[in-house]
Amino acid sequence: MSQTAYFATGCFWGAERRFWNLEGVLQTSVGYMGGNKPDPTYKEVCSGKTNHAEMVEVIFDPQLISYKRVLAEFWVMHDPTSLNQQGGDIGTQYRSAIFTTSAQQMQQAVESKEIYQSELSENGLGEIVTEILPASGVTYWLAEEYHQRYLEKNPNGYDCHSSTGIAFPAAVQSNNG
């Protein structure tokens, strides 16, 4: 039985590739969540007026990869201390966010944020600004086809992701932990 998770880490192209390369991830897609307009277009999202975030939907097999392991990957693939910006990408659509699909995901997301914040604080970095919200009642709008698996279609395409450079603690990121 698969599970679904939703993550925003800035530009969705590079994040999708990082997720689809994880063993146990069955499927990915990119889209938009958290805004105030039904069925937004990329152009509308980029205008900043819809308040959507660029999202990656991750469908995974929890027998092969745990949600905790997926979360560990999420934290290190971008800079969760950067508000509405990742590298040169600036705007609310590039914010850091997690939309959880169960109470267990919510608990694990909050716990992982606390663990990673501790690591960041020990290394003199700022506070995590990632939104952690329930996905219940929030529609995931699939992005246009040309965005889906963009970096598979365009291997040398744009993949701007900054990172804090701080690893997630290895003791808590096992595949089935």
C-alpha positions in Angstrom: 0.0 0.0 0.0 1.6 3.3 -1.1 1.5 6.6 0.7 1.5 10.1 -0.7 3.5 13.1 0.5 3.7 16.7 -0.7 6.8 19.0 -0.6 7.7 22.5 -1.7 11.5 23.2 -1.9 11.6 26.1 -4.4 11.7 25.3 -8.1 10.0 21.9 -8.5 12.1 20.6 -11.4 15.2 19.7 -9.3 13.2 18.6 -6.3 11.2 16.2 -8.4 14.4 14.6 -9.8 15.9 14.2 -6.3 12.7 12.4 -5.1 12.3 10.2 -8.2 15.8 9.0 -7.7 15.1 7.6 -4.2 14.6 3.9 -4.0 11.1 3.2 -2.9 9.6 6.2 -4.5 7.1 4.8 -7.0 5.9 8.0 -8.8 6.4 11.8 -8.7 4.6 14.7 -10.3 4.8 18.5 -9.9 2.0 20.9 -9.3 0.7 23.7 -7.1 -0.9 23.8 -3.6 -1.8 26.3 -0.9 -3.2 29.0 -3.1 -6.5 30.8 -3.5 -7.3 30.2 -7.2 -8.7 27.0 -8.7 -6.6 25.3 -11.4 -3.9 27.9 -11.6 -1.4 28.1 -14.5 2.3 28.4 -14.1 2.1 32.0 -15.3 -0.5 32.8 -12.7 1.5 31.1 -9.9 4.7 33.0 -10.9 2.8 36.3 -10.7 2.6 35.8 -7.0 -1.1 36.6 -6.9 -2.4 33.1 -6.4 -0.3 32.3 -3.3 0.4 28.7 -4.5 3.7 27.0 -3.9 5.5 24.8 -6.5 5.0 21.3 -5.1 6.2 17.8 -5.7 3.8 15.0 -5.1 5.7 11.9 -4.0 4.1 8.5 -4.0 6.2 6.0 -2.1 6.2 2.4 -0.8 6.6 2.6 3.0 7.9 -1.0 3.0 10.9 0.3 0.9 11.4 3.8 2.1 10.0 5.4 5.3 8.4 8.8 5.4 11.1 9.8 7.9 13.7 9.0 5.2 11.8 11.0 2.6 11.7 13.9 5.1 15.4 13.7 5.7 15.9 14.1 2.0 13.5 17.1 1.9 15.4 19.0 4.6 18.8 18.8 2.9 17.7 19.4 -0.7 17.0 23.0 -0.1 17.5 25.8 2.4 14.5 25.7 4.8 15.7 28.8 6.5 15.2 31.0 3.4 11.8 32.7 3.4 10.1 32.7 0.0 13.4 32.2 -1.9 15.7 29.4 -3.0 18.9 30.7 -4.6 18.0 33.2 -7.3 14.3 32.1 -7.3 12.3 34.7 -5.3 8.6 34.7 -4.5 6.0 32.9 -2.4 5.8 30.1 -5.0 9.4 29.1 -3.9 8.6 28.8 -0.2 9.4 25.8 1.8 6.4 23.7 2.8 5.2 20.2 3.7 1.6 19.2 3.3 0.9 16.1 5.3 -1.7 13.4 4.5 -2.1 11.8 7.9 -1.7 12.5 11.6 1.4 10.3 11.6 3.0 12.3 8.8 2.2 15.5 10.7 3.9 14.2 13.8 6.9 12.9 11.9 7.3 16.1 9.9 7.2 18.3 13.1 9.7 16.0 14.8 12.0 16.0 11.8 11.9 19.8 11.7 12.9 19.9 15.4 15.8 17.5 14.8 17.1 19.4 11.8 16.6 22.8 13.5 18.9 21.5 16.3 21.5 20.6 13.7 21.2 24.0 12.1 21.4 25.8 15.4 24.5 23.9 16.4 26.1 25.1 13.2 25.1 28.7 13.6 22.3 28.8 11.1 19.0 30.5 11.4 15.4 29.3 12.1 13.5 27.0 9.8 10.6 28.9 8.1 9.0 25.8 6.5 5.2 25.6 6.7 3.9 22.3 7.9 0.2 22.0 7.1 -2.4 19.2 6.7 -3.2 18.5 3.0 -6.8 17.8 4.0 -9.0 20.2 2.1 -6.2 21.6 0.1 -6.2 20.7 -3.6 -3.1 19.6 -5.4 -3.3 21.1 -8.9 -1.2 19.2 -11.4 1.2 21.5 -13.3 1.4 21.7 -17.1 2.7 18.6 -18.9 6.0 20.2 -19.9 6.9 20.6 -16.2 6.4 16.9 -15.5 9.8 15.2 -15.1 11.3 18.3 -16.7 14.9 17.3 -16.0 14.4 13.9 -17.5 13.3 15.6 -20.7 15.9 18.3 -20.4 18.9 16.8 -18.6 20.9 20.0 -18.7 17.9 22.1 -17.7 17.7 24.6 -14.8 18.1 23.0 -11.4 18.6 25.8 -8.9 18.6 24.5 -5.4 20.5 26.0 -2.6 21.3 24.0 0.6 22.4 24.7 4.1 25.2 22.2 3.6 24.2 20.6 6.9 23.5 16.9 6.7 20.4 15.4 8.4 21.6 13.3 11.4 22.3 9.8 10.0 21.0 8.1 13.1 17.4 9.1 12.2 17.3 8.7 8.5 17.2 5.0 7.9 15.0 3.7 5.1 12.6 1.9 7.3 13.0 3.8 10.5 
